[in-house]
């Protein structure tokens, strides 16, 4: 069932008008201890997939304490991300602006592999 649903998601993204979709790269930064130098280093993890801007949910923005003018809501395909799951604190570029994820919801109908993520990002 997962491959069938993944095919539907890919078909849906392919059918979207060019202006509403674009590749999106998520970046996660973490601080790690370099034991050889005993210094803290920043490690960046990135993952790229297809994204599409979708209608903003004003109630969700209010719950998150976000200003209506700056947030963006994206629907992103999970397949190309592999094991990377967008989480609050990760960042992405959309429309030339850098957003920080404030919320992420996973669509996982079969309980095995996520199909999509809906992420809300704020400047």
C-alpha positions in Angstrom: 0.0 0.0 0.0 2.9 2.4 0.8 4.2 2.3 -2.8 0.7 3.0 -4.2 0.2 6.0 -1.8 3.7 7.3 -2.6 2.8 7.1 -6.3 -0.3 9.2 -5.6 1.7 11.8 -3.7 4.3 12.0 -6.5 1.5 12.3 -9.1 -0.1 15.1 -7.1 3.1 17.1 -6.8 3.7 16.7 -10.5 0.3 18.1 -11.3 0.7 21.3 -9.3 1.2 24.5 -11.2 4.9 25.6 -11.4 4.5 28.7 -9.3 3.2 26.8 -6.2 5.9 24.1 -5.9 9.6 24.0 -5.7 12.4 21.9 -4.2 12.9 22.5 -0.5 16.0 21.7 1.5 15.7 21.3 5.2 18.7 21.9 7.5 19.2 20.7 11.0 22.1 22.0 13.1 23.3 20.2 16.2 26.2 20.9 18.5 28.6 18.0 19.1 31.7 17.6 21.2 34.9 16.9 19.2 36.6 14.6 21.6 40.0 15.0 19.9 40.0 18.8 20.5 37.5 18.9 23.4 35.7 21.7 21.4 32.1 22.0 20.5 31.4 21.8 16.7 28.3 22.5 14.7 27.1 19.6 12.5 24.7 20.3 9.7 22.3 17.7 8.3 20.4 18.5 5.1 17.6 16.7 3.2 15.9 17.9 0.0 12.4 17.1 -1.3 9.5 18.7 -3.2 7.4 21.2 -1.4 4.2 23.1 -2.2 2.8 26.1 -0.4 -0.7 25.3 0.9 -3.4 27.4 2.6 -2.4 28.8 5.9 -4.4 27.7 9.0 -5.0 30.9 11.0 -6.1 28.9 14.1 -2.9 26.8 14.0 -0.8 30.0 13.7 -2.6 31.5 16.7 -2.0 28.4 18.7 1.7 28.6 17.8 1.8 32.3 18.6 2.8 33.3 15.1 2.1 36.5 13.3 -0.1 35.9 10.2 2.1 37.9 7.8 5.3 35.9 8.3 4.5 32.2 8.5 4.3 29.8 5.5 2.7 26.3 5.4 4.3 23.7 3.1 3.2 20.3 2.2 6.3 18.2 1.5 6.9 14.8 0.1 8.4 12.5 2.7 9.9 9.8 0.4 13.0 11.7 -0.8 13.8 12.7 2.8 14.6 9.2 3.8 14.9 9.0 7.6 15.0 12.8 8.0 11.8 14.0 9.6 11.4 17.8 9.7 11.0 19.0 13.3 10.7 22.3 15.1 14.0 24.2 15.0 15.0 22.9 11.6 15.2 25.5 8.8 14.4 25.8 5.2 14.5 28.3 2.3 11.2 29.2 0.6 10.8 32.1 -1.8 14.3 33.3 -1.1 13.6 33.6 2.7 14.9 31.4 5.5 12.2 30.0 7.7 12.4 28.1 11.0 10.0 25.2 11.5 7.6 25.9 14.3 5.4 22.8 13.8 5.3 19.7 11.7 2.6 17.1 11.2 3.2 13.7 9.7 0.7 12.0 7.3 1.4 8.3 7.9 -1.8 6.3 7.0 -0.3 2.8 7.0 1.8 3.3 10.1 5.0 2.3 8.2 6.4 5.1 6.1 5.4 8.7 6.2 3.9 10.1 3.0 4.0 13.8 3.6 4.8 16.3 6.2 2.9 19.6 6.7 5.3 22.1 8.2 4.7 25.6 9.4 7.7 27.9 9.2 8.2 31.4 10.5 10.8 34.1 9.6 
